[in-house]
Amino acid sequence: MARGKGGRGGSEARGGEEHRRSDRVGHEIQRVLSELLVRRTKDPRLADVAITTVRVTPDLKLARAYFTLFDEGADRKAVLRALEHATPFLRRGIAEAISLRYVPDLDFRFDEALVGARRIDALLRGLDREGRPADAPAGEPDPDADPDGQASAGGSRPEGEA
């Protein structure tokens, strides 16, 4: 009985190869889409779009492209509509740039993961501005403060004062 690469059964070897191929195709599609959006689209709604990742199904029939916006105030729905409207143009550009038997359908999605990362980054920057060291726990009291919460000058009171 013939076996695939590395002594594995044929179906296991093909599964790994299909996964690697879909990853490579996804990276190429991301590169091509990014270039098309920067250099060849004329729609102003697409000026601030960045393609963050492209995931392609193992059969290479569907490419799910995740995007983010440089302008956080931009209307995501309007940008999504513009991407969907530009899909035939973008698919033609992919066909010209990448030699594939079949150009995958494009499905655009807003990349929510980056929104969460930006929110966490803003929270961490806010902690730095409050005067605490970034590595200090938020609930620790100031060692130079007296029980009333006031910082003491010098740390001790002169004799005779109560």
C-alpha positions as CSV (number, residue, x, y, z in Angstrom):
1,M,0.0,0.0,0.0
2,A,1.5,3.4,-1.0
3,R,1.9,6.0,1.7
4,G,2.2,9.8,1.5
5,K,5.2,11.9,2.7
6,G,7.0,11.0,5.8
7,G,5.4,7.5,6.1
8,R,2.0,8.9,7.0
9,G,-1.3,7.9,5.4
10,G,-2.3,9.8,2.3
11,S,-5.2,11.7,3.9
12,E,-3.2,12.9,6.8
13,A,-0.4,14.2,4.6
14,R,-2.9,16.0,2.3
15,G,-4.7,17.6,5.2
16,G,-1.5,19.3,6.4
17,E,-0.5,20.3,2.9
18,E,-4.0,21.8,2.2
19,H,-3.7,23.8,5.5
20,R,-0.3,25.2,4.6
21,R,-1.4,26.0,1.1
22,S,-4.5,27.8,2.2
23,D,-2.3,29.8,4.6
24,R,0.1,30.7,1.8
25,V,-2.8,31.7,-0.5
26,G,-4.3,33.8,2.3
27,H,-1.1,35.7,2.8
28,E,-0.8,36.3,-0.9
29,I,-4.4,37.5,-1.1
30,Q,-3.8,39.8,1.8
31,R,-0.8,41.3,0.1
32,V,-2.7,41.8,-3.2
33,L,-5.8,43.3,-1.5
34,S,-3.7,45.7,0.4
35,E,-1.9,46.8,-2.7
36,L,-5.1,47.2,-4.7
37,L,-6.7,49.3,-1.9
38,V,-3.7,51.6,-1.6
39,R,-2.8,52.0,-5.3
40,R,-5.8,51.2,-7.5
41,T,-9.1,52.0,-5.8
42,K,-10.7,55.4,-6.3
43,D,-13.5,55.1,-3.7
44,P,-12.7,57.6,-0.9
45,R,-14.5,55.3,1.6
46,L,-11.7,52.8,1.1
47,A,-8.8,55.2,1.7
48,D,-8.4,54.3,5.4
49,V,-8.9,50.5,5.2
50,A,-6.2,48.1,6.1
51,I,-6.5,44.3,5.6
52,T,-5.3,42.7,8.8
53,T,-5.6,39.0,7.8
54,V,-7.1,36.7,5.2
55,R,-8.3,33.2,6.1
56,V,-8.9,30.8,3.1
57,T,-10.9,27.6,3.4
58,P,-8.9,24.4,2.6
59,D,-10.7,24.0,-0.7
60,L,-9.7,27.6,-1.7
61,K,-13.3,28.6,-2.6
62,L,-13.8,31.3,0.1
63,A,-11.4,33.9,1.4
64,R,-12.6,35.7,4.6
65,A,-10.7,39.1,4.7
66,Y,-10.6,41.0,8.0
67,F,-10.1,44.7,7.9
68,T,-9.6,47.6,10.2
69,L,-9.8,51.4,9.8
70,F,-7.1,53.9,10.4
71,D,-9.8,56.5,11.2
72,E,-11.6,55.1,14.2
73,G,-14.5,57.5,13.6
74,A,-15.2,56.1,10.1
75,D,-18.5,54.4,9.4
76,R,-17.8,50.7,9.4
77,K,-21.0,49.8,7.6
78,A,-20.3,52.2,4.8
79,V,-16.8,50.9,4.4
80,L,-18.2,47.3,4.4
81,R,-20.7,48.3,1.7
82,A,-17.9,49.9,-0.3
83,L,-15.7,46.7,0.0
84,E,-18.7,44.6,-1.1
85,H,-19.3,46.9,-4.1
86,A,-15.6,46.7,-5.0
87,T,-15.5,42.9,-4.8
88,P,-15.6,42.1,-8.5
89,F,-12.7,44.6,-9.1
90,L,-10.8,43.1,-6.2
91,R,-11.3,39.5,-7.4
92,R,-10.1,40.5,-10.9
93,G,-7.0,42.0,-9.3
94,I,-6.3,38.8,-7.4
95,A,-6.8,36.7,-10.6
96,E,-4.2,38.9,-12.4
97,A,-1.7,38.8,-9.5
98,I,-2.0,35.1,-8.3
99,S,-2.1,32.1,-10.5
100,L,-5.0,30.1,-9.1
101,R,-7.4,27.6,-10.8
102,Y,-10.3,29.4,-9.1
103,V,-10.3,32.8,-7.5
104,P,-12.0,32.5,-4.1
105,D,-15.2,34.4,-3.2
106,L,-14.4,37.3,-0.9
107,D,-16.2,37.8,2.4
108,F,-15.2,41.0,4.3
109,R,-15.4,41.3,8.1
110,F,-14.4,44.0,10.5
111,D,-11.5,42.9,12.7
112,E,-13.0,43.2,16.2
113,A,-9.8,41.9,17.8
114,L,-8.0,45.1,17.1
115,V,-10.7,47.2,18.8
116,G,-10.3,45.2,22.0
117,A,-6.5,45.6,21.8
118,R,-6.8,49.4,21.3
119,R,-9.1,49.6,24.3
120,I,-6.7,47.7,26.6
121,D,-3.8,49.8,25.4
122,A,-5.8,53.0,26.2
123,L,-6.6,51.7,29.7
124,L,-2.9,50.9,30.3
125,R,-1.8,54.3,29.1
126,G,-4.4,55.9,31.4
127,L,-2.8,54.1,34.4
128,D,0.6,55.5,33.5
129,R,-0.9,59.1,33.4
130,E,-2.3,58.7,36.9
131,G,1.2,58.7,38.3
132,R,1.5,55.1,39.3
133,P,4.3,53.1,37.9
134,A,3.0,50.8,35.2
135,D,4.2,47.7,37.1
136,A,2.7,48.8,40.5
137,P,-0.5,47.1,41.6
138,A,-3.5,49.4,41.6
139,G,-4.6,48.7,45.1
140,E,-1.3,49.3,47.1
141,P,-1.3,52.3,49.4
142,D,1.4,55.0,49.2
143,P,4.1,54.2,51.8
144,D,4.8,57.9,52.5
145,A,1.1,58.7,53.3
146,D,-0.2,59.0,56.9
147,P,-3.4,57.2,57.9
148,D,-5.5,60.2,56.9
149,G,-4.3,59.8,53.4
150,Q,-2.0,62.9,53.4
151,A,1.6,62.6,52.3
152,S,4.0,63.5,55.1
153,A,7.0,65.7,54.5
154,G,10.0,64.0,55.8
155,G,8.0,61.1,57.3
156,S,8.1,62.2,61.0
157,R,6.7,65.0,63.1
158,P,8.8,67.3,65.3
159,E,8.9,66.5,69.0
160,G,6.2,68.1,71.1
161,E,3.5,67.9,68.4
162,A,0.8,65.4,68.8
